[in-house]
Amino acid sequence: MTSFVMFCALCLLSIGISMANDAQHNNVKSNILWTQTLLHRATYIQYGTHGPIIYDVQDPNCPYCHVLYENEVQLINSGKLTVRYIPVALLTPSSLGEAAAWLQAPHPLSALQHFEKVVGNALRSANTATLPKSIASGATRKKLRNNLAIMRSLDITGTPAIIYQTENGGVRISTGLISRRSLIALLPHLR
C-alpha cells in the first residue's frame, strides 16, 4: 500500500513539474512574441503614449475594424490606452492601396486618422472608390506581407484582432469586434 501511495505521489510531482515547465515555456514564448516579433518585426502605427499597449490587426476595408478604432480612440485620448495598429491587406483588392496610403504617408498616424474619419461613410454607402490610396512600393508590399505572415503564424484568421499582454506577462489574442465596455473591463488586466 505504501509503495502505491509513493507511486501516486511521484506521479503527481512529475505532473506538477511538467506543468511548471509548460508554464515557463509559455511565458518564454509570450515574451518572445511581445518583445521581438511584435515590437521589432511587425510594421505598426502607434496611437497614444500612455496606458498599456495593445496591438490591433486591421484591414482598411473591415467595417468592424473601424468600429473598434472608434472604441479605442476614446481610451487613447483619455490617456488610458496605447494602440499599435498593424495593417494587413486581406479583405479586398483595394486594401493594399489603402494600407499603403497609411504606411507611405509622411505622417502615418495622421493618414490613419484621416482614413478613419472618412471610411465609415464610404463603407455605409458602398462607395470605397473615394478612400485614400497609394501605389504600394516594394518595401511597403514586403511590410504588409510580413504583417500578414505574423497574423497567420498566430492563427488569426480575420480582422479585427487585438493582441495584448496580461498582468502576469502572458500574451492573449481576441478576435472580432470588441466593445468599448469590454475594452474598459480589460484595462485593469493589461500590463
C-alpha positions as CSV (number, residue, x, y, z in Angstrom):
1,M,0.0,0.0,0.0
2,T,2.7,2.5,0.9
3,S,4.5,1.8,-2.4
4,F,1.3,2.6,-4.3
5,V,1.0,5.9,-2.3
6,M,4.7,6.7,-3.1
7,F,4.0,5.9,-6.8
8,C,1.0,8.3,-6.8
9,A,3.0,11.0,-5.1
10,L,5.8,10.7,-7.6
11,C,3.3,10.8,-10.5
12,L,1.7,14.0,-9.1
13,L,5.1,15.5,-8.5
14,S,6.2,14.8,-12.1
15,I,2.9,16.2,-13.4
16,G,3.4,19.3,-11.3
17,I,7.0,19.7,-12.7
18,S,5.8,19.2,-16.2
19,M,3.0,21.8,-15.8
20,A,5.6,24.3,-14.3
21,N,7.9,23.6,-17.3
22,D,4.9,24.2,-19.7
23,A,4.0,27.4,-17.9
24,Q,7.7,28.6,-18.1
25,H,7.8,27.6,-21.8
26,N,4.6,29.5,-22.5
27,N,5.9,32.6,-20.7
28,V,9.1,32.4,-22.7
29,K,7.1,32.1,-26.0
30,S,4.9,35.0,-24.8
31,N,7.9,37.1,-24.0
32,I,9.5,36.4,-27.4
33,L,6.2,37.2,-29.2
34,W,5.8,40.5,-27.3
35,T,9.4,41.8,-27.2
36,Q,10.7,40.5,-30.5
37,T,8.1,39.5,-33.0
38,L,5.6,42.3,-32.5
39,L,7.9,45.1,-31.4
40,H,10.7,44.5,-34.0
41,R,9.2,42.5,-36.9
42,A,5.7,43.9,-37.2
43,T,5.1,47.2,-39.0
44,Y,2.7,49.3,-37.0
45,I,1.3,52.8,-36.5
46,Q,1.3,53.8,-32.9
47,Y,-1.5,56.0,-31.5
48,G,-1.1,57.2,-27.9
49,T,1.8,57.2,-25.4
50,H,0.1,56.5,-22.1
51,G,-1.6,53.4,-20.7
52,P,-1.0,49.8,-21.5
53,I,-0.1,48.8,-25.1
54,I,-2.3,46.6,-27.3
55,Y,-1.7,45.7,-31.0
56,D,-4.7,45.9,-33.3
57,V,-4.5,43.9,-36.5
58,Q,-6.8,45.6,-39.1
59,D,-7.7,45.7,-42.7
60,P,-8.7,49.1,-44.2
61,N,-11.9,47.6,-45.6
62,C,-13.0,45.9,-42.4
63,P,-16.1,47.7,-41.0
64,Y,-15.6,46.1,-37.6
65,C,-12.1,47.4,-37.5
66,H,-13.5,50.9,-38.0
67,V,-15.9,50.5,-35.1
68,L,-13.1,49.0,-32.9
69,Y,-10.9,52.0,-33.8
70,E,-13.7,54.4,-32.6
71,N,-13.9,52.4,-29.3
72,E,-10.2,52.6,-28.8
73,V,-9.8,56.3,-29.7
74,Q,-11.8,57.4,-26.7
75,L,-9.5,55.5,-24.4
76,I,-6.4,56.6,-26.2
77,N,-7.4,60.3,-25.9
78,S,-8.1,59.9,-22.2
79,G,-4.5,58.5,-21.7
80,K,-5.8,55.0,-20.7
81,L,-4.5,53.0,-23.7
82,T,-1.8,53.0,-26.4
83,V,-2.6,51.1,-29.6
84,R,-0.2,49.9,-32.2
85,Y,-2.2,49.4,-35.4
86,I,-0.8,46.5,-37.6
87,P,-2.2,47.0,-41.1
88,V,-2.9,44.0,-43.3
89,A,-4.2,43.8,-46.9
90,L,-6.5,40.9,-46.7
91,L,-10.2,41.6,-47.4
92,T,-10.4,43.3,-50.8
93,P,-8.1,44.2,-53.7
94,S,-8.2,47.8,-52.7
95,S,-6.9,47.0,-49.2
96,L,-3.3,47.0,-50.5
97,G,-3.5,50.6,-51.8
98,E,-5.4,51.9,-48.7
99,A,-2.9,50.3,-46.3
100,A,-0.1,51.7,-48.4
101,A,-1.6,55.1,-48.1
102,W,-1.2,54.8,-44.3
103,L,2.3,53.4,-44.3
104,Q,3.8,55.6,-47.1
105,A,2.4,58.9,-45.8
106,P,4.9,61.4,-44.3
107,H,2.8,61.1,-41.1
108,P,1.3,57.6,-41.0
109,L,-0.8,58.3,-37.8
110,S,-2.4,61.4,-39.5
111,A,-3.1,59.3,-42.6
112,L,-4.7,56.6,-40.5
113,Q,-6.8,59.2,-38.5
114,H,-8.0,60.8,-41.7
115,F,-8.8,57.5,-43.3
116,E,-10.9,56.5,-40.2
117,K,-12.8,59.8,-40.5
118,V,-14.0,59.0,-44.0
119,V,-14.2,55.2,-44.1
120,G,-17.4,54.9,-42.1
121,N,-19.5,56.8,-44.7
122,A,-17.7,55.1,-47.6
123,L,-18.4,51.7,-46.2
124,R,-22.1,52.5,-45.4
125,S,-22.6,53.9,-48.9
126,A,-20.6,51.2,-50.6
127,N,-18.5,53.9,-52.3
128,T,-15.0,53.0,-51.3
129,A,-13.5,54.4,-54.5
130,T,-13.0,57.7,-52.8
131,L,-10.9,56.3,-50.0
132,P,-7.3,57.5,-49.9
133,K,-5.0,55.0,-51.8
134,S,-1.4,54.8,-52.9
135,I,0.5,52.6,-55.2
136,A,2.3,50.3,-52.8
137,S,6.1,50.4,-53.1
138,G,8.1,47.1,-53.0
139,A,9.1,47.9,-49.4
140,T,5.5,48.5,-48.4
141,R,4.4,45.3,-50.0
142,K,7.1,43.4,-48.1
143,K,6.0,45.0,-44.8
144,L,2.3,44.1,-45.4
145,R,3.2,40.6,-46.4
146,N,5.3,40.3,-43.2
147,N,2.3,41.6,-41.1
148,L,0.1,39.0,-42.8
149,A,2.6,36.3,-42.1
150,I,2.7,37.3,-38.4
151,M,-1.1,37.3,-38.3
152,R,-1.3,33.8,-39.8
153,S,1.5,32.5,-37.6
154,L,-0.7,33.5,-34.6
155,D,-3.7,31.6,-36.1
156,I,-5.5,34.9,-36.6
157,T,-7.9,34.3,-39.5
158,G,-9.8,37.6,-39.7
159,T,-9.8,41.2,-38.6
160,P,-10.0,42.9,-36.3
161,A,-7.8,41.2,-33.7
162,I,-6.1,42.6,-30.7
163,I,-3.0,41.2,-29.1
164,Y,-2.3,42.2,-25.6
165,Q,-0.1,41.3,-22.6
166,T,-1.8,40.3,-19.4
167,E,-0.7,41.5,-16.0
168,N,1.1,38.2,-15.4
169,G,3.1,38.5,-18.6
170,G,1.1,36.2,-20.8
171,V,0.0,37.2,-24.3
172,R,-3.6,36.9,-25.4
173,I,-5.4,37.4,-28.6
174,S,-9.0,38.5,-29.0
175,T,-10.6,38.4,-32.4
176,G,-13.7,40.2,-33.7
177,L,-15.3,43.4,-32.7
178,I,-14.6,44.3,-29.1
179,S,-16.9,46.8,-27.5
180,R,-15.8,49.9,-25.6
181,R,-17.2,48.4,-22.5
182,S,-15.1,45.2,-23.0
183,L,-12.0,47.3,-23.6
184,I,-12.6,49.2,-20.4
185,A,-13.1,46.0,-18.5
186,L,-9.9,44.6,-20.0
187,L,-7.7,47.7,-19.0
188,P,-7.0,46.7,-15.3
189,H,-5.8,43.3,-16.5
190,L,-3.2,44.6,-19.0
191,R,0.4,45.1,-18.4
